């Protein structure tokens, strides 16, 4: 995917030392919001990212750099923030990647290009799940609409006419496996013991199958069931 580099948006040099980090496959991607207005204009969006960096490194925060790994505007442009470095976005989760949606999103919907960009970033990072800032910290961030339409939503608005069976097959399940899982879901047969590859399955179900988080988890749990 195309990411607007720090050089392209004319980022200031880090104010302190940054620690490089390699995120494992299946890591959570934490979703935030900037607050204030949003933008579809490339120059204005870059200016907003610069302003966030200046605030984060200024006297009120005093951080080494902009806190987020990535930022996305309403046109779906993805800006490199800290990139692959230890972040400063949510205590206890700074070792995991983050993306900031430019805007507020209490009453207005995040635009479709923004939503798609976050899902594409999730796929590019091979993240296992999207998590909202409020799931780790007492805050309203990233806004009710972002929680509903990005964090807990279907990542693929296109192809909404596909049946659930088709979505499972598109996600890598064989036809027989898909039929077994659908029958278990119909009967309410769900397993509870997590497996190491659960996160990978959820990623595929969300990005290839276009399922929401709750639906993807239900499919995975039906696959765990043992009579």
Secondary structure as GFF3:
##gff-version 3
##sequence-region A 1 227
A	DSSP	beta_strand	28	33	.	.	.	ID=ss1
A	DSSP	alpha_helix	42	57	.	.	.	ID=ss2
A	DSSP	beta_strand	70	72	.	.	.	ID=ss3
A	DSSP	beta_strand	78	80	.	.	.	ID=ss4
A	DSSP	beta_strand	98	101	.	.	.	ID=ss5
A	DSSP	alpha_helix	112	125	.	.	.	ID=ss6
A	DSSP	beta_strand	129	132	.	.	.	ID=ss7
A	DSSP	three_ten_helix	133	135	.	.	.	ID=ss8
A	DSSP	alpha_helix	144	146	.	.	.	ID=ss9
A	DSSP	pi_helix	147	151	.	.	.	ID=ss10
A	DSSP	alpha_helix	164	170	.	.	.	ID=ss11
A	DSSP	alpha_helix	175	187	.	.	.	ID=ss12
A	DSSP	alpha_helix	198	207	.	.	.	ID=ss13
A	DSSP	alpha_helix	213	224	.	.	.	ID=ss14
###
